[in-house]
Amino acid sequence: MKDEKRFLSIEDILNINPQENKYAQWGIEFNPFPRSGTSNINGSTDVNCRLAPLNESVQQEINRFIFDALSPNKVDPTDKFLTLTIVGDYGSGKTQLLLYAMAILNRLGDSQKFIKPCTIYVDNPGVSVLEFLGNIIAKVGEENLRKYIWNSIIEKIKSDDDIKNKLNPYAPAQDLLFGGSFKEEYNPYSDINTTSYKKFLDAFIRQLKSGQKHKFDDVLSEILMTILANPSQTGDSTVARYFYEFISSDFGVNKTWEALINGNLKQIAGKESQVIKYIIKLLKKEGYTDVFIFVDEFEDITEGRLTKVQLDNYIHNLRTLLDKNREWCLLFAMNPLAIERLKSVSPPLADRIIVRRIDLDNFNEEEIKNLLNVYWSMTKSSNSCPFTDDAISYIRDITDGNARRVLKTAFAIFESAANQRVMNIDKLFVEQNIPLV
């Protein structure tokens, strides 16, 4: 057996054969344990669904939250507001629980015709409500948002004869419409041309002379602003102006988009509620039945990044945002100290964020065994997970059952076993090969 401590030299590393499968003795091709112990926020729905809570009470709380959040509100169907806060120390699995809940909702959306949740994961709440809002919208995506806005505008144009009468002078002349497929191709309001805002605009622009294009731009600009400012859309002229500028910039860097997602669009400060209401309206028009926001690392706002004035403004604005918007559900993750700080700084905001609460504890030996077995099952190996019971008990002792430390240790120990061709990993092997962390 080759001594791993001597194996890890520069010469040996440079001579590693990339084709060698050092995991072959277990009938697998990779180390199934996450090397950093952290969750993969880009992991697939299938993988995250398999990483279910090991604690039955935690599983039941997640199930109850999802069921209640998706159940219709008979008193007020527009009131969807419900929050859940996951509380645990660093490395306790808060992020993975957020990703699990999000994966379950995504799977429901794929399997049920009457449920289509929109799930948005925000890994940083930012240092202001504007930045928090920008992080949400950034996950919707620039091109998606532009498409959703135009879809809503085109739907309004098609259903309003007065608006069409203003645009018709710039539409292709009737003598250009040769009938059949040509007619559909040139008709701006045909199904062919209203499936895409680019096709819709091209149906007008491609046959206009330069002098007409300026007039068309002026007429269209007025129509867009009128539609966007309507109560059925943003209901606010300032917010309407932002979205008008956003959809009007199709080339190069869209500075309006960049300003919003970076929290620098100061002209809509204080109007965050109208912005998020409009975003949710657009998502609902696209067929989404429910909107869930998953907010990770929320403790950042209580940990000294903000001055007292900034923190007071953030808390006041976030509380206002939550009070004025009842069309969404939010799941937060933070550590216990952040919860206590938030309660001391703003009990009203804490009450709104912690409508429901799940506390994550460190794992016991049985839970660690189940955790390692879950990751091992992803290898589809016919062999059992190689960690013996006494090894798991020792890992529990040296990691205090912290999920992240358990997984980091399991990855490193499994690598050592693969390098040394050790099939079964017992306590003695863990003791002799424990990484320096």
Residue, then its C-alpha position, 0 to 999 in steps of 0.5 A: m500500500k502506498d503511503e498517502k503522506r509520501f504520495l502528496s509530493i509535487e512530483d506525484i501530483l504532476n504524474i497523476n494519471p487522469q484516466e485512473n479511476k481510484y474509486a473503482q474498488w467500490g464500483i463508482e467513478f467519483n467521490p460522492f461527498p461535497r468537498s467543501g461541505t457547502s450546498n450547490i446552489n446550482g444543483s439539479t431539482d432531482v439532487n436537491c429533492r433527494l437531500a431531504p431533511l433527516n429530522e422528521s419534525v423538520q420535514q413535516e414543517i416544510n411540508r406544512f408550509i408548502f401545503d398552506a402556502l399553496s392552499p387558496n385563501k378563501v377570505d382573500p384570494t389575493d393574500k398569499f403572504l406567508t413566511l418561514t425562517i430557518v434558524g441554525d448555526y453556520g454549517s447546519g444545513k440552512t441553505q440545503l433546506l432552502l434548496y430542498a424546499m425550492a426543489i419540491l416546489n419546482r417538482l410540483g410545478d412540473s407534475q401538476k397542471f393547476i400549480k406553477p410556482c415561481t421560485i427565486y433564490v437570493d443568496n445575498p439580501g444586499v445593504s438596502v431594500l433597493e439592492f434586495l429588490g434588484n437581487i430578486i429581479a436579477k434572478v428573473g433575468e433581463e431578457n425574461l423580464r423584457k419579454y414579460i413586459w412586452n407580452s403584457i403590453i402587446e396583449k393590451i394593444k391587441s385588445d384596445d381598438d383606440i390604441k390600434n387606431k393610433l398605430n394603424p397608420y404605420a402598419p403595412a398598407q393593405d395593398l401589400l397584404f397578398g393574402g394567405s401566409f403573406k397576410e399573416e406575415y405582414n399583419p402586426y397583430s397576427d399570432i405570428n408577429t405577437t409571439s415576440y416583441k421583436k417580430f411585432l416591432d419589425a412588422f411596423i418598422r421594416q416597411l417605414k421610411s426614415g421620416q415615418k420612423h421618427k413619428f412612429d417612435d413618438v406615437l409608440s413611446e406615448i402608447l407605452m408610457t400610457i399602458l405602463a402607468n395604467p393601474s393595471q400595470t405599474g400604476d405609477s408614472t415614475v415606475a412606468r418611466y423606469f420600465y419604459e427605459f428598460i424595454s427601450s434599450d435593446f443594444g449594448v449594456n442596458k444601464t437602466w437594468e444595471a442600475l436596478i439590479n445593483g440597487n442604484l436606481k435612486q428615482i424609485a426609492g420609496k416605490e419598491s412596493q409598486v415595482i415588486k407588485y408589477i413584477i408579480k403581476l407579470l409573473k402571474k400573466e405568464g402562468y405562474t400561480d405562486v411566487f416564492i422568494f428564498v432569502d439566504e444569508f439574511e443575518d448579513i444585515t445585522e452583522g455590522r455591514l450597515t451603519k445605524v442609519q442604513l440599518d434603520n432605513y433598511i428595516h423600515n423599508l423592508r417592513t413597509l415592503l412586506d406590509k404592502n405586498r401580500e402576493w408572495c411567500l418568503l423563506f429566510a435563513m439566518n443564525p440564532l444570534a441574528i434572530e436575537r439582534l433583529k428582535s432587539v432592533s425591530p420586533p415588528l419586522a421580526d414578527r413578520i419574518i418569523v411567522r413560522r420557524i424551523d430550528l436546525d440542530n447538530f446531527n446525532e450518529e444515526e442522522i450522520k449515518n443517514l446523511l452519508n448514505v443519502y450521498w452514497s446512494m447517488t453513486k448507484s453502487s451495489n456496495s454499502c457506504p464504506f464508513t463503519d459505525d465506529a468511524i461515524s461515531y468518531i466523526r460525530d465527536i470531532t465535528d460536533g455533528n455540524a453538517r458542513r464539517v461532517l461532509k468536509t471530513a467525509f470527503a477528505i477521509f474518502e479521498s484518503a481511502a481511495n488513494q490508499r486502496v482501503m475498502n472499509i473506513d473504520k475509526l482507526f483509519v479516520e484517526q490516522n487520516i483526519p485532515l488538518v482543519 
